[in-house]
Amino acid sequence: MSRQRKPVPTEPIEAEITTLTHEGRGLAHHAGKAVFVDGALAGERVRFRYTRTQRRYDEAVVIEVLRAAPERVTPRCAHFGVCGGCSLQHMAASAQIRAKQASLEDVLARIGKVTPDTWLAPLTAEAWGYRHKARLGVRYVAKKGRTLVGFRERGGSFITDMQVCEVLHPAVGQRIAAIADMIHTLSIRERIPQIEVAIGDTPPVLVFRVLAPPSEADLETLIGFGAREGFHIYVQEGGPETVRALPGQAIALHYELPRLDLRIGFAPLDFTQVNLGLNRAMVDQALALLDVQPHERVLDLFCGVGNFTLPLARRAGQVVGVEGDAGLVARARANATANAITNAGFHVADLAGQIAAEPWVGETFTKVLLDPPRSGALAVLDWLPRLGAEQVLYVSCYPTTLARDADRLVNSLGYRLVAAGVMDMFPQTAHVESMALFERDLAR
């Protein structure tokens, strides 16, 4: 017999918010249970409405702030609270970064059982209009007689009924309504589930995922829209390999690292950092922390299109980049050639699997840079001492796996956590990116 879900209480509840969780929600307690409250900040007294009940905790949303925290601000976006794209617009930018630093400190101490010798100053860039990569949902809603384009609603599968997006690059974020109106005129409007947005230091590319072939009239509409609005239009009819530019729409996407005289090209669906301003600061900090010298060999694991590999090659004797995606490695090699870099080599390898037979594993590297996905780099850590790595710079997009891996590096493999700090890659969200420098502890 299945357990019947307890009905969600309907009456508003008044409570004190004791802290802010790592997900950016306020934590309250009511009737002996923890309640995670969207839209609440630590130290506030609020009235909330339950949205979901669980066995161990409940979820809720603020309906009235009775006593506001000093860091509370008015959200810039009219869709905040409904749209799932942001969770912290009601919190001042300076307070957001402090909360992210506190989150990193907590997980490193609690999960990693480590504390850095030095805390790095937080890296920040523009707080608005920063997103150069995004996936937008599309849905034709017959009851509204409209097509919606945007991020999904918070806690649901519906597409937010939005006109603009304040965190997307303005070239796209201020044209959400125009994109939706154009799609509404297409014969396949019900067969377009999403749009991939890709922007470098170039005009935007919009990749329309299509579940049915566009008609000739549809293609004319798409191309004409791109010409009027300054977009380059691509379609994707199947897997990533089916992405193609419409006639006359192809563009060589790239972003620049001007301090290093580098131009890095990428394909529309390639992984690249969403925040180009923060990425430039991140690369500069990585080079400063590793302080690579001309005689050194450096290993860049999870190298992608060469975002760190090529800057490191400007300083090192030789750099080897390794990545699991063959397409990204092809782009990295092409980027090295285009930038006249001859001291960088690249390999394809599954860094979450067995790497003992990989050719580069038998080589020696004084320094290693790790930029893994959310799952972390645990599978490669035990190899680092064998490779001769004296320093390891870890660029993390998820504090929990960074803390787990820091525990392994420090408490098992003989490294010391020299420095760590957060990077605000995703302002207005609770997402925490960070950088940590480890050195071999010669005293052990």
C-alpha positions as CSV (number, residue, x, y, z in Angstrom):
1,M,0.0,0.0,0.0
2,S,1.4,3.4,-1.0
3,R,1.7,6.0,1.7
4,Q,-0.7,8.9,1.1
5,R,1.1,12.3,1.0
6,K,0.1,14.6,3.9
7,P,-1.8,17.7,2.6
8,V,0.1,20.9,2.5
9,P,-1.0,23.3,5.3
10,T,-2.8,26.3,3.9
11,E,-2.5,28.8,6.7
12,P,0.4,31.3,6.7
13,I,3.0,30.8,9.4
14,E,5.1,33.5,11.1
15,A,8.7,32.5,12.0
16,E,12.3,33.6,12.5
17,I,14.9,32.8,9.9
18,T,18.0,31.5,11.6
19,T,20.4,31.1,8.8
20,L,20.8,30.9,5.0
21,T,21.3,27.5,3.5
22,H,23.9,26.6,0.9
23,E,21.1,26.6,-1.7
24,G,20.2,30.2,-0.8
25,R,17.0,29.5,1.2
26,G,16.2,30.8,4.6
27,L,16.0,28.1,7.4
28,A,13.2,28.3,9.9
29,H,11.7,25.8,12.4
30,H,8.0,25.1,12.9
31,A,6.2,22.3,14.7
32,G,9.5,20.5,15.3
33,K,10.6,20.5,11.7
34,A,13.0,22.4,9.6
35,V,11.4,24.6,6.9
36,F,13.4,25.8,3.9
37,V,11.9,29.2,2.9
38,D,12.5,30.6,-0.6
39,G,12.9,34.4,-0.6
40,A,13.9,34.7,3.1
41,L,17.3,35.9,4.5
42,A,19.0,35.1,7.8
43,G,17.9,37.2,10.7
44,E,14.5,38.1,9.2
45,R,11.0,37.6,10.6
46,V,8.7,36.5,7.9
47,R,5.3,35.1,7.1
48,F,5.5,32.1,4.8
49,R,3.3,29.7,3.0
50,Y,4.0,26.0,2.7
51,T,4.7,24.7,-0.8
52,R,5.7,21.1,0.0
53,T,5.8,18.8,3.1
54,Q,8.4,16.0,3.5
55,R,9.0,13.5,6.3
56,R,12.1,15.2,7.6
57,Y,11.6,18.8,6.4
58,D,9.2,21.1,4.7
59,E,9.5,23.8,2.0
60,A,7.8,27.2,1.8
61,V,7.9,30.6,0.2
62,V,7.8,34.1,1.8
63,I,4.6,35.9,1.4
64,E,5.5,38.9,3.7
65,V,8.7,40.2,5.3
66,L,7.9,41.5,8.8
67,R,11.4,42.4,9.8
68,A,13.9,42.7,6.9
69,A,17.6,41.9,7.1
70,P,20.0,44.8,6.4
71,E,21.2,43.1,3.2
72,R,17.7,42.8,1.7
73,V,17.3,44.8,-1.6
74,T,14.6,45.2,-4.1
75,P,15.0,42.6,-6.9
76,R,15.7,44.1,-10.3
77,C,13.8,41.5,-12.3
78,A,10.0,41.6,-12.3
79,H,10.0,37.8,-12.7
80,F,12.1,37.1,-9.6
81,G,10.4,34.6,-7.3
82,V,8.7,32.8,-10.2
83,C,11.6,32.2,-12.5
84,G,14.1,29.5,-11.4
85,G,17.0,31.2,-13.1
86,C,17.9,33.3,-10.0
87,S,17.5,32.8,-6.2
88,L,19.3,35.7,-4.6
89,Q,18.2,38.9,-6.3
90,H,16.7,40.0,-3.0
91,M,20.2,40.0,-1.4
92,A,22.8,42.8,-1.9
93,A,25.7,41.7,-4.1
94,S,28.3,42.2,-1.4
95,A,26.2,40.0,1.0
96,Q,25.9,37.3,-1.7
97,I,29.6,36.9,-2.0
98,R,30.1,36.9,1.8
99,A,27.5,34.1,2.0
100,K,29.3,32.1,-0.7
101,Q,32.6,32.5,1.1
102,A,31.0,31.3,4.4
103,S,29.6,28.3,2.5
104,L,33.0,27.4,1.2
105,E,34.6,27.8,4.6
106,D,31.9,25.5,6.1
107,V,32.2,22.6,3.6
108,L,36.0,22.7,3.6
109,A,36.1,22.4,7.4
110,R,33.1,20.1,7.8
111,I,33.6,17.7,4.9
112,G,37.3,18.3,4.0
113,K,38.6,18.7,7.5
114,V,40.9,21.4,6.1
115,T,41.5,25.1,6.4
116,P,43.7,27.1,4.0
117,D,46.7,28.9,5.2
118,T,45.3,32.0,3.4
119,W,41.8,33.0,2.2
120,L,41.9,34.6,-1.2
121,A,39.9,37.8,-1.8
122,P,36.7,36.9,-3.7
123,L,36.8,37.3,-7.5
124,T,33.8,39.3,-8.8
125,A,32.8,40.9,-12.1
126,E,29.5,42.3,-13.5
127,A,26.5,41.3,-11.4
128,W,24.0,41.8,-14.2
129,G,23.9,40.9,-17.9
130,Y,26.8,38.5,-17.4
131,R,25.5,35.2,-18.8
132,H,27.0,34.4,-22.2
133,K,25.8,30.8,-22.2
134,A,22.3,29.6,-21.4
135,R,19.6,27.0,-22.2
136,L,16.2,28.6,-22.5
137,G,13.0,26.5,-22.5
138,V,10.3,27.1,-25.2
139,R,6.6,26.2,-24.9
140,Y,3.5,27.0,-26.9
141,V,0.6,27.5,-24.5
142,A,-2.7,27.2,-26.2
143,K,-4.7,28.6,-23.3
144,K,-2.7,31.8,-23.5
145,G,-2.5,31.9,-27.2
146,R,1.2,32.6,-26.9
147,T,4.6,31.0,-27.0
148,L,6.8,31.4,-23.9
149,V,10.6,31.5,-23.9
150,G,12.6,31.6,-20.7
151,F,14.0,29.6,-17.8
152,R,11.8,27.1,-16.0
153,E,9.7,28.3,-13.0
154,R,11.2,27.7,-9.6
155,G,10.4,24.2,-8.4
156,G,8.4,23.3,-11.5
157,S,8.5,22.4,-15.1
158,F,6.5,25.3,-16.6
159,I,8.3,28.0,-18.6
160,T,8.4,31.4,-16.9
161,D,6.2,33.9,-18.7
162,M,9.0,36.5,-19.0
163,Q,9.7,39.5,-21.2
164,V,13.3,40.2,-20.4
165,C,16.1,38.5,-18.4
166,E,18.4,40.7,-16.4
167,V,21.2,38.2,-16.0
168,L,21.5,37.1,-19.6
169,H,23.7,39.2,-21.9
170,P,21.5,42.2,-22.9
171,A,21.8,41.2,-26.6
172,V,19.6,38.2,-25.8
173,G,18.2,39.1,-22.3
174,Q,16.4,42.2,-23.5
175,R,14.9,40.4,-26.6
176,I,13.2,37.5,-24.9
177,A,9.7,38.8,-25.9
178,A,10.8,39.3,-29.5
179,I,12.2,35.8,-29.7
180,A,9.0,34.3,-28.3
181,D,6.8,36.4,-30.7
182,M,8.9,35.2,-33.7
183,I,8.7,31.5,-32.7
184,H,4.9,31.9,-32.3
185,T,4.7,32.6,-36.1
186,L,6.5,29.4,-37.1
187,S,4.6,26.3,-38.3
188,I,6.7,24.2,-35.9
189,R,6.2,26.4,-32.8
190,E,4.9,23.3,-30.9
191,R,8.0,21.3,-31.9
192,I,10.7,23.6,-30.5
193,P,11.5,22.6,-26.9
194,Q,14.6,24.8,-26.2
195,I,17.1,27.3,-27.4
196,E,20.8,27.2,-26.7
197,V,22.4,30.7,-26.3
198,A,26.1,31.1,-27.1
199,I,27.8,34.5,-27.0
200,G,31.5,35.2,-27.1
201,D,33.2,38.5,-28.0
202,T,31.0,38.1,-31.1
203,P,27.3,38.5,-32.0
204,P,25.0,35.9,-30.3
205,V,24.3,32.4,-31.7
206,L,20.8,31.0,-31.1
207,V,20.6,27.2,-31.6
208,F,16.9,26.1,-32.0
209,R,16.3,22.5,-31.0
210,V,13.7,21.3,-33.5
211,L,11.7,18.1,-33.3
212,A,10.3,18.6,-36.8
213,P,11.9,20.0,-40.0
214,P,11.3,23.8,-40.4
215,S,9.3,24.7,-43.5
216,E,10.8,26.9,-46.2
217,A,8.7,29.8,-44.8
218,D,10.0,29.0,-41.3
219,L,13.6,29.1,-42.5
220,E,12.9,32.5,-44.1
221,T,11.4,33.8,-40.9
222,L,14.3,32.6,-38.8
223,I,17.0,34.0,-41.1
224,G,15.1,37.3,-41.4
225,F,14.7,37.5,-37.7
226,G,18.4,36.9,-37.2
227,A,19.3,39.7,-39.6
228,R,17.0,42.2,-37.9
229,E,18.0,41.4,-34.4
230,G,21.7,40.7,-34.8
231,F,21.5,36.9,-34.1
232,H,23.2,34.0,-36.0
233,I,20.6,31.2,-36.3
234,Y,21.4,27.5,-36.0
235,V,19.2,24.5,-35.8
236,Q,19.6,21.1,-34.1
237,E,17.5,18.3,-35.4
238,G,19.0,15.5,-33.3
239,G,22.2,15.0,-31.2
240,P,24.9,17.6,-30.9
241,E,26.4,16.4,-34.2
242,T,23.3,17.7,-36.0
243,V,23.8,21.3,-35.1
244,R,24.1,23.4,-38.3
245,A,24.0,27.0,-39.3
246,L,21.2,28.2,-41.5
247,P,22.4,29.5,-44.9
248,G,24.5,32.6,-44.4
249,Q,24.3,32.3,-40.6
250,A,27.6,30.6,-39.7
251,I,30.0,32.5,-37.4
252,A,33.3,31.7,-35.8
253,L,32.5,32.0,-32.1
254,H,35.4,33.1,-29.9
255,Y,36.3,35.0,-26.7
256,E,39.5,36.8,-26.0
257,L,42.0,36.9,-23.2
258,P,43.5,40.3,-24.2
259,R,46.2,40.4,-21.4
260,L,47.6,37.2,-22.9
261,D,47.0,38.0,-26.5
262,L,44.8,34.9,-26.9
263,R,41.7,34.3,-28.9
264,I,39.8,31.1,-28.0
265,G,37.3,29.6,-30.4
266,F,34.4,27.4,-29.5
267,A,31.4,25.7,-31.1
268,P,27.9,26.7,-30.0
269,L,27.3,23.7,-27.7
270,D,30.8,23.5,-26.3
271,F,31.3,24.0,-22.6
272,T,32.7,27.4,-21.9
273,Q,32.5,29.7,-18.9
274,V,29.2,31.6,-18.8
275,N,30.7,34.8,-17.4
276,L,33.5,36.0,-19.6
277,G,34.5,38.9,-17.4
278,L,34.9,36.6,-14.4
279,N,36.7,34.1,-16.6
280,R,39.4,36.6,-17.4
281,A,39.9,37.4,-13.8
282,M,40.0,33.7,-13.0
283,V,42.6,32.9,-15.6
284,D,44.8,35.8,-14.3
285,Q,44.5,34.5,-10.7
286,A,45.3,30.9,-11.8
287,L,48.5,32.1,-13.5
288,A,49.5,34.2,-10.5
289,L,49.0,31.4,-8.0
290,L,50.8,28.7,-10.0
291,D,53.6,31.2,-11.0
292,V,54.7,28.9,-13.8
293,Q,58.3,29.2,-14.9
294,P,59.8,28.7,-18.4
295,H,61.5,25.4,-17.5
296,E,58.4,23.8,-16.0
297,R,56.0,21.2,-17.5
298,V,52.3,21.6,-16.5
299,L,49.4,19.2,-16.8
300,D,45.9,20.6,-17.4
301,L,43.3,18.0,-16.6
302,F,39.7,18.6,-17.8
303,C,41.1,21.2,-20.2
304,G,38.1,21.8,-22.5
305,V,38.8,24.1,-25.4
306,G,42.1,25.3,-23.8
307,N,40.8,28.0,-21.5
308,F,43.7,27.4,-19.0
309,T,46.0,25.3,-21.2
310,L,46.8,28.1,-23.7
311,P,47.5,30.8,-21.0
312,L,49.7,28.3,-19.2
313,A,51.6,27.7,-22.4
314,R,52.5,31.4,-22.6
315,R,54.5,30.9,-19.4
316,A,55.6,27.2,-19.2
317,G,58.1,25.2,-21.1
318,Q,55.4,22.7,-22.0
319,V,51.8,22.1,-21.2
320,V,49.7,18.9,-21.7
321,G,45.9,19.2,-21.8
322,V,43.6,16.2,-21.2
323,E,39.9,16.2,-21.8
324,G,37.2,13.4,-22.2
325,D,35.3,15.1,-25.0
326,A,37.1,14.6,-28.4
327,G,35.3,17.6,-29.9
328,L,36.7,19.9,-27.2
329,V,40.2,18.5,-27.7
330,A,39.9,19.1,-31.4
331,R,38.9,22.7,-30.7
332,A,41.8,23.1,-28.2
333,R,44.3,21.9,-30.8
334,A,42.9,24.3,-33.3
335,N,43.1,27.1,-30.8
336,A,46.7,26.4,-30.1
337,T,47.5,26.5,-33.8
338,A,45.5,29.7,-34.3
339,N,47.4,31.4,-31.5
340,A,50.8,30.1,-32.8
341,I,51.3,28.0,-29.6
342,T,53.7,25.1,-30.2
343,N,54.4,24.0,-26.7
344,A,51.0,22.6,-25.9
345,G,49.9,19.0,-26.6
346,F,46.4,17.5,-26.1
347,H,45.0,14.0,-25.4
348,V,41.5,12.5,-25.2
349,A,41.0,10.5,-22.0
350,D,38.1,9.5,-19.6
351,L,39.3,11.1,-16.4
352,A,36.7,9.4,-14.4
353,G,37.9,6.0,-15.5
354,Q,41.1,4.0,-15.8
355,I,44.0,6.2,-17.0
356,A,47.0,3.9,-16.2
357,A,47.7,3.2,-19.9
358,E,47.5,6.8,-21.0
359,P,50.8,8.1,-22.5
360,W,51.0,11.2,-20.4
361,V,50.7,9.2,-17.2
362,G,54.3,8.1,-17.6
363,E,55.6,11.7,-17.8
364,T,56.6,14.1,-15.1
365,F,54.9,17.5,-14.3
366,T,55.8,20.0,-11.6
367,K,52.4,21.6,-11.6
368,V,48.8,20.4,-12.3
369,L,45.7,22.3,-12.9
370,L,42.3,20.6,-12.3
371,D,39.1,22.1,-13.6
372,P,36.6,19.2,-13.2
373,P,32.8,19.0,-13.6
374,R,30.5,19.0,-10.7
375,S,31.4,15.4,-9.9
376,G,35.0,16.4,-9.0
377,A,38.4,14.9,-9.7
378,L,38.6,12.1,-7.2
379,A,39.6,9.4,-9.8
380,V,42.8,11.2,-10.8
381,L,44.0,12.5,-7.4
382,D,46.1,9.4,-6.4
383,W,48.1,9.9,-9.6
384,L,49.3,13.4,-8.8
385,P,52.2,12.5,-6.4
386,R,53.3,9.9,-8.9
387,L,53.4,12.5,-11.7
388,G,55.7,14.6,-9.5
389,A,53.2,17.4,-9.0
390,E,54.6,19.9,-6.4
391,Q,51.6,22.2,-6.8
392,V,48.0,21.5,-7.7
393,L,45.5,24.3,-8.5
394,Y,41.9,23.1,-8.3
395,V,39.2,25.1,-10.0
396,S,35.8,24.0,-8.6
397,C,32.2,24.5,-9.6
398,Y,30.8,22.6,-6.6
399,P,32.2,23.1,-3.0
400,T,31.1,19.7,-1.7
401,T,33.3,17.7,-4.2
402,L,36.1,20.2,-3.8
403,A,36.0,19.5,0.0
404,R,35.9,15.8,-0.5
405,D,38.9,16.0,-2.9
406,A,40.7,18.4,-0.5
407,D,40.3,15.8,2.2
408,R,42.0,13.2,0.0
409,L,44.8,15.5,-1.1
410,V,45.7,16.9,2.4
411,N,44.9,14.0,4.7
412,S,46.0,11.1,2.5
413,L,48.3,12.3,-0.3
414,G,50.6,14.7,1.6
415,Y,49.5,18.0,0.2
416,R,48.8,21.2,2.2
417,L,46.0,23.6,1.4
418,V,47.8,26.9,0.8
419,A,45.0,29.2,-0.3
420,A,41.4,29.1,-1.3
421,G,38.6,31.5,-2.2
422,V,35.3,31.9,-4.0
423,M,34.6,33.3,-7.5
424,D,31.2,34.8,-8.3
425,M,30.7,33.2,-11.6
426,F,26.9,33.2,-11.2
427,P,25.8,36.4,-9.4
428,Q,22.2,36.4,-8.2
429,T,22.3,32.7,-7.6
430,A,23.5,30.5,-4.8
431,H,26.0,28.7,-7.1
432,V,29.5,28.7,-5.7
433,E,32.7,28.4,-7.7
434,S,36.1,28.5,-6.1
435,M,39.8,28.0,-6.5
436,A,42.2,26.2,-4.2
437,L,46.0,25.9,-4.3
438,F,47.7,22.8,-2.8
439,E,51.4,22.2,-2.3
440,R,53.4,19.1,-1.5
441,D,54.0,19.2,2.3
442,L,57.7,18.4,2.4
443,A,57.6,18.3,6.2
444,R,55.7,15.0,6.1
